[in-house]
Amino acid sequence: MLAFTNAKEKQSPTIIGAGCKLTGDMKTDHTVQIHGHVVGNITAETVVIGRGGRVVGKISANNLFLHGTLDGPATVNTANIFSNAQMTGTLAYYTLNITGNTGLECKLSKRKDKKNE
């Protein structure tokens, strides 16, 4: 099944599928789902790294859902870390939710700057 968007749709996710490798930075006001491999920085409203997904680079987002692997720093408002997730680097957050036994080998840093609501 193919999904298409048109000018009337205000939000469409960017999806990097399993088996796909992208090299370069991404910037969007919407959601990015990573099921493949990205080497580059990602700026988005929401970043979802699926179980088979891997990002090597910096993430800046309001929401992070980490099921896969992140090699690099992340600055987020809310971080949701799930079992099987792996991360290296520094995770700067306002709210942190950890579910299950994760492979975090990162520095956790509660953000002290003012939250933009």
C-alpha positions as CSV (number, residue, x, y, z in Angstrom):
1,M,0.0,0.0,0.0
2,L,1.4,3.4,-1.0
3,A,0.7,6.6,1.0
4,F,0.6,9.9,-0.8
5,T,0.2,13.4,0.7
6,N,-1.2,16.5,-0.9
7,A,-1.1,20.3,-0.2
8,K,-4.2,20.1,2.1
9,E,-2.4,17.7,4.5
10,K,-0.7,19.8,7.1
11,Q,1.5,17.0,8.6
12,S,3.1,14.0,7.0
13,P,5.8,12.0,8.7
14,T,9.2,11.4,7.2
15,I,10.0,7.7,7.2
16,I,13.4,6.1,6.6
17,G,12.5,2.5,6.1
18,A,14.4,-0.6,7.1
19,G,17.3,-1.4,4.8
20,C,17.6,2.3,3.8
21,K,20.7,4.4,4.6
22,L,20.6,8.1,4.6
23,T,23.7,10.4,4.9
24,G,22.9,14.0,5.6
25,D,21.0,16.3,8.0
26,M,17.2,16.4,8.3
27,K,15.1,19.3,9.5
28,T,11.3,19.2,9.7
29,D,8.4,20.6,11.9
30,H,6.8,17.2,11.9
31,T,7.6,13.6,12.9
32,V,10.6,11.6,11.7
33,Q,10.5,7.8,11.9
34,I,13.8,5.9,11.5
35,H,13.7,2.2,10.8
36,G,16.9,2.2,8.8
37,H,20.3,3.9,9.3
38,V,20.8,7.7,9.3
39,V,24.2,9.4,9.6
40,G,23.6,13.0,10.2
41,N,21.8,15.5,12.5
42,I,18.0,15.4,12.9
43,T,15.8,18.4,14.0
44,A,12.1,17.6,14.3
45,E,9.0,17.9,16.4
46,T,9.1,14.1,17.2
47,V,11.8,11.6,16.4
48,V,11.0,7.9,16.6
49,I,13.9,5.5,16.3
50,G,12.5,2.0,15.7
51,R,13.9,-1.3,17.0
52,G,16.0,-1.8,13.9
53,G,16.8,1.9,13.5
54,R,20.1,3.6,14.1
55,V,21.1,7.2,14.1
56,V,24.7,8.4,14.2
57,G,24.4,12.2,14.9
58,K,22.8,14.8,17.0
59,I,19.0,14.9,17.7
60,S,17.1,18.1,18.6
61,A,13.3,17.4,19.2
62,N,10.4,18.0,21.5
63,N,9.8,14.3,21.7
64,L,12.1,11.3,21.4
65,F,10.9,7.7,21.3
66,L,14.0,5.5,21.3
67,H,13.5,1.8,20.6
68,G,16.7,1.4,18.5
69,T,20.2,2.9,18.7
70,L,21.4,6.5,19.0
71,D,25.1,7.2,18.8
72,G,25.3,10.9,19.6
73,P,23.8,13.6,21.8
74,A,20.1,14.5,22.0
75,T,18.4,17.6,23.4
76,V,14.7,17.0,23.9
77,N,11.8,18.1,26.0
78,T,10.5,14.5,26.6
79,A,12.6,11.4,26.2
80,N,10.8,8.0,26.1
81,I,13.4,5.2,26.2
82,F,12.1,1.6,25.7
83,S,13.6,-1.8,26.3
84,N,16.3,-2.8,23.8
85,A,17.2,0.9,23.3
86,Q,20.9,1.8,23.2
87,M,22.4,5.2,23.4
88,T,25.8,6.8,23.8
89,G,26.4,10.6,24.1
90,T,24.5,13.0,26.3
91,L,20.8,13.0,26.7
92,A,19.5,16.5,27.8
93,Y,15.8,16.4,28.8
94,Y,13.0,18.0,30.8
95,T,11.0,14.7,31.2
96,L,12.6,11.2,31.1
97,N,10.6,8.0,30.8
98,I,12.5,4.7,30.8
99,T,10.7,1.4,30.3
100,G,12.4,-1.9,30.7
101,N,16.1,-2.9,30.6
102,T,17.9,-0.6,28.2
103,G,21.4,-0.4,27.0
104,L,22.0,3.3,28.0
105,E,25.7,4.2,28.2
106,C,25.1,7.9,28.0
107,K,25.2,10.9,30.3
108,L,21.8,12.0,31.5
109,S,21.4,15.8,31.9
110,K,18.2,17.3,33.2
111,R,17.8,20.6,31.3
112,K,17.8,23.7,33.4
113,D,17.0,26.2,30.6
114,K,13.5,27.5,30.3
115,K,11.1,25.2,28.6
116,N,9.3,26.6,25.6
117,E,5.6,25.7,25.9
